[in-house]
Amino acid sequence: MHKGKFIYATIYLTVLFALTGCGGRLGITARSDGKADLSVVMDTGKAASAMISSIMASLYPSRSTSVGPSGPTAAASGSAGVFTPERAQALEKSLAGGDAETLSAKALSSSVLSLDATVRDAASQTSASRTGVRFASVVSVEKHSLTLNLSPATMRALYASMDLQTRSYVDLFMAPVFTGEPMSGGEYTALIASVYGKDLAQEIADARMEIMLSAPRGEKATSCSNTDAKLSGRSAWFSIPLLDLLVLEEPQSYRITW
């Protein structure tokens, strides 16, 4: 397989399993000029990391079974891990040219990836022409508020905009938020356990997505949309079970004002 296709196939699987592994952290900071600074940390977890290595090895055996002078290479044994500088650089390149003014992806470890970006203001965004989804419909920055909108319709629109190969990777996890099939959290984890094993199902059940929304510098957050969120200074912290996002049936919004 062409090297470029191998790298991008790895990226899509990596991001998919990262979002369905141990969870992650998402930070969104509003700016006074209408832009937004994003900080994302994705952790694949042990079971998901093993799953990625297994699937990539089965899809591309020629690249996962190479043998060096002293025996199997790190890539062949799986010791190289899920995230590598090469994969982080390829991810950064694949996301360039969209609505992000600046973007940086780094492999913090073999199982943790960070992504930092500054996104253009709503009037300057153009990604909708390619994906059918405007970033501003997901993250809304207004004069005195910042809102994160999570919607099954948006997720499915992004899914529909993917090429056939990428959709096939997403399909591996059968997440109801993409398939549109109503399913409870218990039903979904039971499905994952039957296909991929109990360890991965348990990681998904235990995982949480930590979200921080912050007002622009110099401002102080005065309220947030969820009563169980922690509000302090110019930020609010939301802790969401990842399973709730994977089986999401109704739009959910998280908002702060200042």
C-alpha positions as CSV (number, residue, x, y, z in Angstrom):
1,M,0.0,0.0,0.0
2,H,1.1,3.6,-0.7
3,K,2.8,5.1,2.4
4,G,0.4,8.1,2.4
5,K,-2.7,5.8,2.4
6,F,-1.2,3.7,5.2
7,I,-0.5,6.8,7.3
8,Y,-4.0,8.3,6.9
9,A,-5.6,4.9,7.5
10,T,-3.7,4.7,10.8
11,I,-4.7,8.3,11.7
12,Y,-8.4,7.6,11.2
13,L,-8.3,4.4,13.3
14,T,-6.2,6.1,15.9
15,V,-8.6,9.0,16.4
16,L,-11.6,6.7,16.3
17,F,-10.2,4.5,19.1
18,A,-9.0,7.5,21.0
19,L,-12.5,8.8,21.2
20,T,-13.8,5.5,22.3
21,G,-11.0,4.5,24.6
22,C,-10.2,5.9,28.1
23,G,-11.6,9.3,27.2
24,G,-10.0,12.6,26.9
25,R,-10.0,16.3,27.7
26,L,-11.3,19.2,25.6
27,G,-10.6,22.8,26.4
28,I,-12.3,25.7,24.5
29,T,-11.4,29.3,25.2
30,A,-13.4,32.1,23.6
31,R,-11.5,35.1,22.3
32,S,-12.7,38.7,22.1
33,D,-12.3,38.7,18.3
34,G,-14.8,35.8,17.9
35,K,-12.1,33.2,17.4
36,A,-11.7,30.1,19.7
37,D,-8.6,28.4,21.0
38,L,-9.0,24.6,21.2
39,S,-6.9,22.1,23.2
40,V,-7.6,18.4,22.9
41,V,-6.0,15.5,24.6
42,M,-7.0,11.9,23.5
43,D,-6.0,8.8,25.4
44,T,-6.6,5.5,23.7
45,G,-6.4,3.3,26.8
46,K,-4.8,-0.1,27.0
47,A,-7.5,-2.2,25.4
48,A,-8.1,0.3,22.5
49,S,-4.3,0.6,21.9
50,A,-4.1,-3.2,21.5
51,M,-7.1,-3.2,19.2
52,I,-5.6,-0.6,16.9
53,S,-2.4,-2.5,16.6
54,S,-4.3,-5.7,15.9
55,I,-6.5,-4.2,13.2
56,M,-3.7,-2.3,11.5
57,A,-1.6,-5.5,11.5
58,S,-4.4,-7.4,9.8
59,L,-5.1,-4.7,7.3
60,Y,-1.4,-4.0,6.4
61,P,0.6,-7.1,7.3
62,S,3.5,-6.1,5.2
63,R,4.1,-3.1,7.4
64,S,3.5,-4.8,10.7
65,T,5.7,-7.9,10.3
66,S,9.0,-6.5,9.1
67,V,12.1,-8.2,10.5
68,G,15.4,-6.5,11.3
69,P,18.8,-8.0,11.9
70,S,18.0,-8.8,15.5
71,G,14.5,-10.1,14.8
72,P,11.0,-8.4,14.7
73,T,11.1,-4.6,14.7
74,A,9.2,-2.4,17.3
75,A,6.4,-1.9,14.8
76,A,6.1,-5.6,14.3
77,S,5.9,-6.4,18.0
78,G,3.6,-3.5,18.7
79,S,6.0,-1.8,21.2
80,A,6.1,1.3,19.1
81,G,2.7,2.2,20.4
82,V,-0.3,3.8,18.8
83,F,0.9,7.4,18.6
84,T,4.2,8.3,17.0
85,P,5.7,11.7,15.9
86,E,5.1,10.6,12.3
87,R,1.4,9.9,12.8
88,A,1.0,13.2,14.7
89,Q,2.7,15.1,11.9
90,A,0.4,13.4,9.3
91,L,-2.7,14.2,11.3
92,E,-1.6,17.9,11.5
93,K,-1.1,17.9,7.8
94,S,-4.5,16.3,7.1
95,L,-6.3,18.9,9.1
96,A,-4.4,21.9,7.7
97,G,-6.2,24.3,5.3
98,G,-9.5,24.1,7.1
99,D,-11.0,26.6,9.6
100,A,-7.9,26.5,11.8
101,E,-5.5,29.5,11.6
102,T,-2.9,27.5,13.5
103,L,-2.8,23.9,14.4
104,S,-0.3,21.6,16.2
105,A,-0.5,17.9,16.9
106,K,1.9,16.1,19.2
107,A,2.4,12.5,20.5
108,L,2.8,13.0,24.2
109,S,3.3,9.3,24.7
110,S,2.6,6.1,22.8
111,S,-1.0,6.2,23.8
112,V,-1.7,10.0,24.3
113,L,-2.1,12.6,21.5
114,S,-2.6,16.3,22.0
115,L,-4.0,18.7,19.4
116,D,-4.0,22.5,19.8
117,A,-5.6,25.0,17.4
118,T,-7.0,28.5,16.9
119,V,-10.2,28.5,14.9
120,R,-11.3,31.4,12.8
121,D,-14.4,33.4,13.7
122,A,-17.8,32.2,12.3
123,A,-17.9,34.7,9.4
124,S,-14.5,33.4,8.1
125,Q,-15.2,29.7,8.3
126,T,-15.5,27.8,5.0
127,S,-15.4,24.1,6.0
128,A,-19.2,23.7,5.5
129,S,-18.6,23.7,1.8
130,R,-16.6,20.4,2.2
131,T,-18.3,18.7,5.1
132,G,-21.7,20.2,5.3
133,V,-21.0,21.2,8.9
134,R,-19.8,24.6,10.1
135,F,-17.5,24.7,13.1
136,A,-19.6,27.5,14.4
137,S,-22.6,25.2,14.6
138,V,-20.6,23.1,17.1
139,V,-18.8,25.8,18.9
140,S,-20.5,29.2,19.1
141,V,-18.6,32.2,20.3
142,E,-20.8,35.3,21.0
143,K,-20.1,38.6,22.7
144,H,-20.9,37.3,26.2
145,S,-21.2,33.5,25.8
146,L,-19.5,30.4,24.6
147,T,-21.5,27.3,23.7
148,L,-20.6,23.7,22.8
149,N,-23.3,22.0,20.8
150,L,-23.2,18.2,20.6
151,S,-25.7,16.8,18.1
152,P,-26.3,13.3,16.5
153,A,-27.3,15.2,13.3
154,T,-23.9,16.9,13.2
155,M,-22.0,13.7,13.9
156,R,-23.8,11.9,11.1
157,A,-23.2,14.8,8.7
158,L,-19.5,14.5,9.4
159,Y,-19.8,10.8,8.9
160,A,-21.6,11.2,5.6
161,S,-18.8,13.6,4.4
162,M,-16.1,11.0,4.9
163,D,-14.8,8.9,2.0
164,L,-15.9,5.2,1.9
165,Q,-12.6,3.9,3.4
166,T,-12.8,6.3,6.4
167,R,-16.5,5.4,7.0
168,S,-15.5,1.7,7.1
169,Y,-13.1,2.5,9.9
170,V,-15.7,4.4,11.9
171,D,-18.2,1.5,11.3
172,L,-15.8,-0.8,13.2
173,F,-17.2,0.6,16.5
174,M,-20.8,0.6,15.5
175,A,-21.4,3.7,17.7
176,P,-25.2,4.6,17.7
177,V,-24.4,8.3,17.4
178,F,-23.1,7.5,13.9
179,T,-25.3,4.6,12.9
180,G,-28.6,6.2,14.0
181,E,-29.7,3.0,15.7
182,P,-31.3,3.7,19.1
183,M,-29.4,1.8,21.7
184,S,-28.9,2.2,25.5
185,G,-25.5,2.4,27.0
186,G,-25.8,-1.1,28.4
187,E,-26.8,-2.5,25.0
188,Y,-23.9,-0.8,23.3
189,T,-21.2,-2.0,25.8
190,A,-22.7,-5.5,25.5
191,L,-22.3,-5.3,21.8
192,I,-18.7,-4.1,22.1
193,A,-17.9,-6.9,24.6
194,S,-19.3,-9.5,22.2
195,V,-17.2,-8.2,19.3
196,Y,-14.0,-6.9,20.9
197,G,-14.0,-8.3,24.4
198,K,-14.9,-7.2,27.9
199,D,-11.8,-5.1,28.5
200,L,-12.6,-2.6,25.8
201,A,-16.2,-2.5,26.8
202,Q,-15.3,-1.7,30.4
203,E,-12.9,1.0,29.3
204,I,-15.7,2.6,27.3
205,A,-18.1,2.3,30.3
206,D,-15.7,3.9,32.7
207,A,-14.4,6.7,30.4
208,R,-15.3,10.3,30.8
209,M,-14.8,13.3,28.6
210,E,-13.6,16.3,30.6
211,I,-14.6,19.6,29.0
212,M,-13.5,23.1,30.0
213,L,-15.1,26.2,28.6
214,S,-13.4,29.5,29.2
215,A,-14.3,33.1,28.8
216,P,-11.8,35.5,27.0
217,R,-8.9,36.8,29.0
218,G,-9.8,39.5,31.4
219,E,-13.4,38.2,31.8
220,K,-15.0,36.3,34.6
221,A,-17.6,33.5,33.9
222,T,-20.9,34.4,35.6
223,S,-23.0,31.3,34.8
224,C,-23.0,27.9,33.1
225,S,-25.7,25.7,31.7
226,N,-25.3,22.6,33.9
227,T,-25.9,22.7,37.6
228,D,-23.3,20.0,38.3
229,A,-20.6,21.8,36.5
230,K,-17.7,23.5,38.4
231,L,-17.5,27.2,37.9
232,S,-14.4,29.1,38.9
233,G,-12.7,32.3,37.6
234,R,-13.3,32.5,33.9
235,S,-13.9,28.8,33.3
236,A,-16.5,26.0,33.8
237,W,-15.6,22.3,33.9
238,F,-18.0,19.6,32.7
239,S,-17.4,15.9,33.2
240,I,-19.4,13.7,30.8
241,P,-19.6,9.9,30.5
242,L,-18.1,9.1,27.2
243,L,-20.8,6.4,26.8
244,D,-23.5,9.1,26.8
245,L,-21.9,10.7,23.8
246,L,-21.6,7.5,21.9
247,V,-25.3,6.7,22.3
248,L,-26.4,10.3,22.0
249,E,-30.0,10.6,20.7
250,E,-30.9,14.2,21.5
251,P,-28.7,17.4,21.1
252,Q,-26.8,18.5,24.2
253,S,-25.4,22.0,24.9
254,Y,-22.8,23.2,27.3
255,R,-22.6,26.9,27.8
256,I,-21.0,29.6,29.9
257,T,-21.6,33.4,30.0
258,W,-19.6,36.3,31.2
